[in-house]
Amino acid sequence: MAPHEGKVEGAACKTLLSVWSAYVDSFINTCQAKGPAISPCREQAVKRNAQTYIPPVKRLIAIGDLHGDMEKTKAAFNLAGLTDQQGRWIGGDTTVVQVGDQLDRGEDEVAVLYFLERLANEAKRAGGALYSLNGNHETMNVSARFRYATHEGAEDFRRWYLLQLVGQNMKRKCGQAAGGCAAPLLATCPEALGKSWHPRYLALTPGGPIATRFLAHQNLVLQVGSTVFAHGGVRREHIDYGLDRMNAETAAWMRGEAPGWAPERMPWETMPPWLNQSSSVVWTRDFSNRKARRVRCEDLMEALGAMPHPAQRMVMGHTIQAEGINSACG
């Protein structure tokens, strides 16, 4: 249905028509975020990836894996002096890189994505920046591999879907298009997936609303000054393939623009083949072994030396470190 198409019901719709779509978007986004959200979120331009290289900044902070844990997400940003007690940006011109894995394991995955989106917007207005990367859990979910998602996570996306329906129906009452409240048809889900996973699949499949809005524009690799960020790590072979190329191919796949993609195909069929390898930038553990002596320091030095811009260090998440944040090869 096109904007303003169809029957406009009652005097209230006629009075509110010019602001109704923006109001509904704001209402639904606030519900999805379980708090403040970017508002309004009507038909936004497609977000593009950040450049792979960004010049040095005054203050640079890394945030690790979040895994749908809203409480710990807020605590991490607050601990770093980036947000106040209400979760609003107070980091000024600080640049932050969240190294991937926003999804899986937790029960507030959708709210975490909305939180990061809002905070990135607030940081930009203050002269700072927040860049979130894609990790292996983002690529797994877009490829319809949900083995690390919890029952609570499935319920979280069912709630997302129901709210999309509410927004869609509110707009339809006044003859307006769904826009940012679009709810894909459940009938398009693969039969092999249990029904409880259908909302998650629709949200995260290539070209799906969550994949397009939150994930497709996120880099796999980002270099800020002399610091390289990636979820798993950057190997020499990744650099030879092309980091810009890797970011672009992943984004196109997540937007549903990969060659050969069609809704009747399974998402992993058009996934960039290098993305699912154990040595890929989101899966490798070469530089994050729990035992520092097993870290492949020579390979790390080779990769840093091969970066298109001078690099001195690499920051990653992915591998659990029982002793907390640490370093190797120094």
Beta strands, then each sheet from edge to edge (+ up, - down):
strand 1: 53-54
strand 2: 60-63
strand 3: 95-98
strand 4: 129-132
strand 5: 221-224
strand 6: 227-230
strand 7: 313-315
sheet 1: 1+ 5+ 6- 7-
sheet 2: 2+ 3+ 4+
end
